[in-house]
Amino acid sequence: MFCSSSITTHLLRGIAALALLASAILLAEVALHLRIGAFLGALILMRGCPMCWAVGLLETLDRSQRPQAQRNIP
C-alpha cells in the first residue's frame, strides 16, 4: 500500500519533498501562494506526512529484501 516500486524512486521523492519544504520555510520573502504551493507539493510527493513517507520507506525496504515467492502472500 505504502511502498514505491523501488528504493531509489522513494528516496528521490523524499529528497524533492525535503527541498520543497525547505524552500517553503526558508524563503519568507517569496509570495505566500508560492510558499503554500511548495508545501502542498511536498505533501503530495511524500503521499501525506513525513511519517507516512518514512513508513513507506520501511515497507519498500522490507519488500525489496523478501524473496519473490513470499511477496504475494498477505
C-alpha positions in Angstrom: 0.0 0.0 0.0 2.7 2.5 1.0 5.6 1.2 -0.9 7.1 2.5 -4.1 8.3 0.4 -7.0 12.0 0.9 -5.9 14.0 2.3 -3.1 15.7 4.8 -5.5 12.3 6.2 -6.5 11.2 6.5 -2.9 14.4 8.3 -1.8 14.2 10.7 -4.8 10.7 11.6 -3.9 11.8 12.2 -0.3 14.7 14.5 -1.4 12.4 16.5 -3.7 9.9 16.9 -0.9 12.6 18.0 1.6 13.8 20.6 -0.9 10.2 21.9 -1.3 9.7 22.0 2.4 13.0 23.9 2.9 12.1 26.4 0.3 8.6 26.9 1.8 10.1 27.6 5.2 13.3 29.4 4.4 12.1 31.7 1.6 9.9 34.0 3.7 10.2 36.9 1.2 8.5 34.9 -1.5 4.8 35.4 -2.2 2.6 33.4 0.2 0.8 31.5 -2.6 4.2 30.1 -3.9 5.1 29.0 -0.4 1.8 27.3 0.1 2.2 25.6 -3.3 5.7 24.4 -2.3 4.3 23.0 0.9 1.4 21.2 -0.9 3.8 19.8 -3.5 5.9 18.4 -0.7 2.9 16.7 0.9 2.0 15.2 -2.5 5.5 13.9 -3.0 5.5 12.3 0.5 2.0 11.0 0.0 1.0 12.6 3.2 3.0 13.5 6.3 6.7 12.8 6.8 5.8 9.8 8.9 3.8 8.3 6.0 6.9 8.7 3.8 9.1 7.0 6.5 6.7 4.1 6.8 6.6 3.8 3.1 10.4 3.6 3.0 10.4 0.8 5.6 7.8 -1.0 3.6 9.8 -0.6 0.4 12.9 -1.9 2.1 11.1 -4.9 3.6 9.5 -5.7 0.2 12.9 -5.5 -1.6 14.5 -7.9 0.9 11.8 -10.6 0.7 12.2 -13.5 -1.7 9.9 -13.3 -4.7 7.7 -16.2 -3.6 6.8 -14.5 -0.3 5.8 -11.2 -1.8 2.4 -12.5 -2.9 1.5 -13.9 0.5 -0.6 -11.3 2.5 
